[in-house]
Amino acid sequence: MARNHMARLAAPKTWPIKRRGSMFITKQNAGPHNLAVSIPLNILLKEVMAIAKNTREAKKLLASNEVAVDCRQRKDIRFPVGIFDTLQFSNINEYFRVSLSKKGKISLVRIKKEESSIKPAKIIGKKMVGGKLQLNLYDGKNILAGSSSYKVGDTLIISLPEQKIVKHLKLDKKSTIFLIGGKHIGETGNIEDIVQDKIIYKDSNGNLVETSKKYAFVVGDAKPLVTLE
């Protein structure tokens, strides 16, 4: 029980689930995303989307090859789906992007089919591997780059499932950011200034807000390049 499940009350606060109910809940596999910003497919299908009544139905749906994450079919109910991943449901032609609500809960945003084949990925580290620059991305993936202009904190728009760089978004003044943590989680705004590890941005109401640089996820230049709500 302990290996495949966890206590419902111990689930991350970001999971939009009922805290009362069955004592145990599906525990996700170790994967590309941090536990706090991801959720297992089983819980997503049952408690977020309500398209499966129980785990048996969730398994049947995944076994039908009708569910893809980032354009790759997934069959494991414990596979973790995280921030800005895309979900494709081929049987109903529905597409979603995983996001965060302003209440700090994992949410799904309906998107168009063409948008489901791109994904923003924040650069969290970089190093030289075999004479080439390797970029370490927020979702646990690594990608080789042919330029040294990429910096930690920047975002790549990558194609799915090929994982080719489509666009480079710099963490810079005027860039549009989405906050993935802190008390302003789920908000978007445009950077006004960057001072060491702090960012000052203008929110949708025109207010200047300060936040930690680590919470900023660049999603566009003057405006978001992906649907966020």
HUGI-V114857 format. One line per field, one symbol per residue. ss: DSSP state (a for helix, b for strand, c for the rest). phi: phi as a letter, one per 40 degrees, with the letter a starting at -180 (. if undefined). burial: I if it has 16 or more other C-alpha atoms within 10 Angstrom, else O. A space follows every 50 residues. Layout:
BEGIN
ss->???
phi->???
burial->???
END
This chain:
BEGIN
ss->ccccbbbaaacccccccccccccbbbccccccccaaabbbaaaaaaaacc ccccaaaaaaaaacccbbbccbbccccccbbbcccbbbbccccbbbbbbb cccccbbbbbccaaaaabbbbbbbbbbbbccbbbbbbccccbbbbccccc ccccbbbbbcccccbbbbbccccccbbbbccccccccbbbbbbbbccbbb bbbccccbbbbbaaabbbbbcccbccccc
phi->.ccbbbcdcccdccccbccbiccbbdccccacbcdcbaacddccccbccf bbcaccccccccccgbbbbfgbcbbcccccbbdgcbbbbccbfbbabcbb cccgbcbbbcbcdcccbbacbccbaaacbfgbcbbcbdcgcbacbcbccc bchcbbcbcbccgcccabbccadgccbbcbagcbdgcbabcbabbfcbbb bbcccgccbbacdcccbcbiccaccbcba
burial->OOOOOIOIIOIOOIIIIOOOOOOIIIIIIOOIIIIOIIIIIIIIIIIIOO OIOOOOOIIOIIOOOIIIIIIOIIIIIIIIIIIIIIIIIOOOOOIIIIII IIOIIIIIIIIOOOIIIIIIIIIIOIOOOOOOIIIIIIIOOOOIIOOOOI IOIIIIIIIIOOIOIOOIIIIIIIIIIIIIIOOIIIIIIIIIOIOOOOII IIIOOOOOOIIIIOIIIIIIIOOIIIOIO
END
